[in-house]
């Protein structure tokens, strides 16, 4: 499903170069739940950005679901993300002044789907995450747990094959973190990549693989 082959990423400023990743190699199989484990600044978020085709590597090759995303032009990268990737962000990144329903719809607006089809798909997700009674409430008036579920529903609305979660429990208390893990267990048909340094994930039996990142390099791969 995902392959990194000799991938490096260098960010350049006026006076220096910053090596975010150096000669990264790993593979993720379809249907796996994978942790990218490492402290802040280790390179985890850069890897997620490369998987999604948001940024391009300085060198090396990245293949995701049969596509060389490292070589895609920007307009094709955007289409690839829309069709393949669902994002769960650390701070949810919801739009506070619109409803839960409208937030979930945002990723599929460019598809110009029939309103009946949109209603059907969103209703299904609202039911799945126990949000039916909150569909028309402005997101800013929802609880933290409800906002979390709206964010996950939004990530699933385009029926992506891959879910990318960047520090998804960093701003959650333990109960909400455990709720998130329960939701993860329901995503059995997805490939899920979670960038985290939260120890709550490290001993979970649902994790198929742990890729440890340190200073932009892969230091270890476990649970294969």
C-alpha positions as CSV (number, residue, x, y, z in Angstrom):
1,X,0.0,0.0,0.0
2,X,2.8,2.5,1.0
3,X,6.5,2.3,0.2
4,X,9.3,4.7,1.0
5,X,12.5,4.0,-1.0
6,X,15.6,6.0,0.0
7,X,13.6,9.1,0.8
8,X,15.3,12.3,2.0
9,X,13.7,15.7,2.6
10,X,15.8,18.8,3.0
11,X,14.3,22.2,3.8
12,X,16.4,25.2,2.7
13,X,16.5,28.7,4.1
14,X,18.7,31.6,3.2
15,X,21.6,30.5,5.5
16,X,21.2,26.8,6.1
17,X,19.8,23.4,5.2
18,X,17.6,21.4,7.5
19,X,17.5,17.6,7.0
20,X,14.0,16.6,8.0
21,X,14.4,13.1,6.7
22,X,17.5,11.1,5.6
23,X,17.4,8.0,3.5
24,X,14.1,6.6,4.9
25,X,13.0,3.1,3.8
26,X,9.9,1.3,5.0
27,X,6.7,-0.4,3.7
28,X,3.1,-0.4,5.1
29,X,0.7,-3.1,4.0
30,X,-3.0,-2.6,3.1
31,X,-5.2,-2.8,6.2
32,X,-2.4,-2.2,8.8
33,X,-2.6,0.2,11.7
34,X,0.9,1.7,11.9
35,X,2.4,4.0,14.5
36,X,5.1,6.5,13.6
37,X,6.7,6.8,17.0
38,X,9.1,9.7,17.9
39,X,9.5,12.9,19.8
40,X,8.4,16.2,18.4
41,X,10.6,17.3,15.5
42,X,11.8,13.7,14.7
43,X,10.3,13.8,11.2
44,X,6.9,12.1,11.7
45,X,4.8,14.9,10.3
46,X,7.1,15.3,7.3
47,X,6.5,11.6,6.5
48,X,2.7,12.1,6.7
49,X,2.9,15.1,4.4
50,X,4.9,13.1,1.9
51,X,2.5,10.1,2.0
52,X,-0.4,12.6,1.2
53,X,1.6,14.2,-1.6
54,X,1.4,17.6,0.2
55,X,5.1,18.0,-0.1
56,X,7.6,16.2,-2.3
57,X,10.9,14.5,-1.3
58,X,14.2,16.0,-2.1
59,X,15.3,12.6,-3.3
60,X,13.9,9.0,-3.3
61,X,10.6,7.5,-4.3
62,X,7.2,7.2,-2.6
63,X,4.6,4.8,-3.9
64,X,1.1,4.9,-2.4
65,X,-1.7,2.6,-3.6
66,X,0.2,2.1,-6.9
67,X,0.9,5.8,-7.5
68,X,4.3,7.4,-7.4
69,X,3.1,10.4,-5.4
70,X,6.7,11.7,-5.2
71,X,6.4,12.5,-8.9
72,X,2.8,13.7,-9.1
73,X,2.1,17.3,-10.3
74,X,0.2,19.4,-7.8
75,X,-3.2,19.2,-9.5
76,X,-2.9,15.4,-9.6
77,X,-1.7,15.3,-6.0
78,X,-4.8,17.2,-4.9
79,X,-7.1,14.6,-6.7
80,X,-5.1,11.8,-5.2
81,X,-5.7,13.1,-1.7
82,X,-9.3,13.7,-2.4
83,X,-9.8,10.1,-3.5
84,X,-7.4,8.2,-1.2
85,X,-6.6,10.1,2.0
86,X,-8.6,11.0,5.1
87,X,-7.0,13.4,7.6
88,X,-7.5,13.5,11.4
89,X,-5.7,16.6,12.8
90,X,-4.2,17.3,16.3
91,X,-6.5,20.2,16.9
92,X,-9.4,18.9,14.8
93,X,-9.2,21.8,12.3
94,X,-13.0,22.2,12.2
95,X,-14.8,25.3,11.1
96,X,-16.3,26.6,14.3
97,X,-19.1,28.8,12.9
98,X,-20.8,26.1,10.8
99,X,-22.7,23.0,11.8
100,X,-21.4,19.5,12.4
101,X,-23.2,18.4,9.2
102,X,-21.5,21.1,7.1
103,X,-18.1,20.4,8.6
104,X,-18.4,16.7,7.6
105,X,-19.4,17.7,4.0
106,X,-16.4,20.1,3.4
107,X,-14.0,17.5,1.9
108,X,-16.5,16.4,-0.8
109,X,-17.7,19.9,-1.9
110,X,-15.5,19.8,-5.0
111,X,-17.1,16.5,-6.2
112,X,-20.4,18.2,-7.0
113,X,-22.4,15.3,-5.8
114,X,-26.2,15.2,-5.7
115,X,-27.6,16.6,-2.5
116,X,-29.5,13.3,-1.8
117,X,-26.3,11.3,-2.1
118,X,-24.5,13.7,0.3
119,X,-27.4,13.6,2.8
120,X,-27.3,9.8,2.7
121,X,-23.6,9.5,3.3
122,X,-23.4,12.1,6.1
123,X,-26.5,10.6,7.9
124,X,-24.7,7.3,7.9
125,X,-21.7,8.8,9.6
126,X,-23.7,10.8,12.0
127,X,-25.4,7.6,13.1
128,X,-22.2,5.7,13.3
129,X,-20.7,8.3,15.7
130,X,-23.8,9.1,17.7
131,X,-24.1,12.6,16.4
132,X,-27.6,12.6,14.8
133,X,-29.0,14.9,17.4
134,X,-26.1,17.3,17.0
135,X,-26.0,17.6,13.2
136,X,-27.2,21.2,13.1
137,X,-25.3,22.5,16.1
138,X,-22.4,24.9,15.4
139,X,-19.2,23.1,16.0
140,X,-18.0,25.8,18.5
141,X,-20.9,24.7,20.8
142,X,-20.0,21.0,20.8
143,X,-18.1,19.2,23.5
144,X,-14.5,18.1,22.9
145,X,-15.6,14.5,22.4
146,X,-18.3,15.6,19.9
147,X,-15.8,17.7,18.0
148,X,-13.4,14.7,17.9
149,X,-16.2,12.5,16.4
150,X,-17.1,15.2,13.8
151,X,-13.4,15.4,12.8
152,X,-13.3,11.6,12.4
153,X,-16.5,11.5,10.4
154,X,-15.1,14.3,8.1
155,X,-12.0,12.1,7.6
156,X,-14.2,9.2,6.4
157,X,-16.8,11.1,4.2
158,X,-14.8,10.5,1.0
159,X,-14.5,6.8,1.9
160,X,-10.7,6.9,1.8
161,X,-8.4,3.9,1.8
162,X,-5.9,5.5,4.0
163,X,-6.4,7.5,7.2
164,X,-3.6,9.8,8.4
165,X,-3.7,10.9,12.0
166,X,-1.2,13.5,13.3
167,X,-0.8,13.5,17.1
168,X,-4.6,12.7,17.4
169,X,-4.6,12.5,21.2
170,X,-2.2,15.4,22.0
171,X,-5.1,17.7,23.1
172,X,-7.4,15.0,24.6
173,X,-7.8,13.8,28.1
174,X,-7.5,10.1,28.8
175,X,-11.2,9.3,28.4
176,X,-11.3,10.9,25.0
177,X,-8.1,9.2,24.0
178,X,-9.6,5.8,24.9
179,X,-12.7,6.8,22.9
180,X,-10.5,7.5,19.9
181,X,-8.8,4.1,20.2
182,X,-12.3,2.4,20.3
183,X,-13.1,4.2,17.0
184,X,-9.8,3.0,15.5
185,X,-10.9,-0.6,16.2
186,X,-13.9,0.0,14.0
187,X,-11.8,1.1,10.9
188,X,-10.9,-2.5,10.0
189,X,-11.1,-1.8,6.2
190,X,-8.7,1.1,6.3
191,X,-5.0,1.5,6.4
192,X,-4.2,3.8,9.3
193,X,-1.0,5.7,10.0
194,X,-0.7,7.5,13.3
195,X,2.1,9.9,14.2
196,X,2.4,10.0,17.9
197,X,4.6,10.0,21.0
198,X,1.6,9.2,23.3
199,X,2.4,6.0,25.2
200,X,-1.3,5.1,25.3
201,X,-0.8,3.6,21.8
202,X,2.4,1.6,22.4
203,X,1.0,-1.6,23.8
204,X,-2.3,-1.8,21.9
205,X,-3.0,-5.2,20.3
206,X,-4.6,-3.5,17.3
207,X,-1.3,-2.0,16.2
208,X,0.4,-4.0,13.5
209,X,3.6,-2.1,13.2
210,X,5.6,0.5,15.0
211,X,8.1,2.6,13.0
212,X,10.4,4.5,15.3
213,X,11.7,7.8,13.9
214,X,14.7,9.6,15.4
215,X,16.3,12.7,14.0
216,X,14.9,12.0,10.5
217,X,15.9,8.4,10.3
218,X,14.2,5.1,10.9
219,X,15.7,3.6,14.1
220,X,13.6,0.5,14.4
221,X,10.5,-1.3,13.1
222,X,8.6,-3.6,15.4
223,X,5.5,-5.8,15.6
224,X,5.8,-7.0,12.0
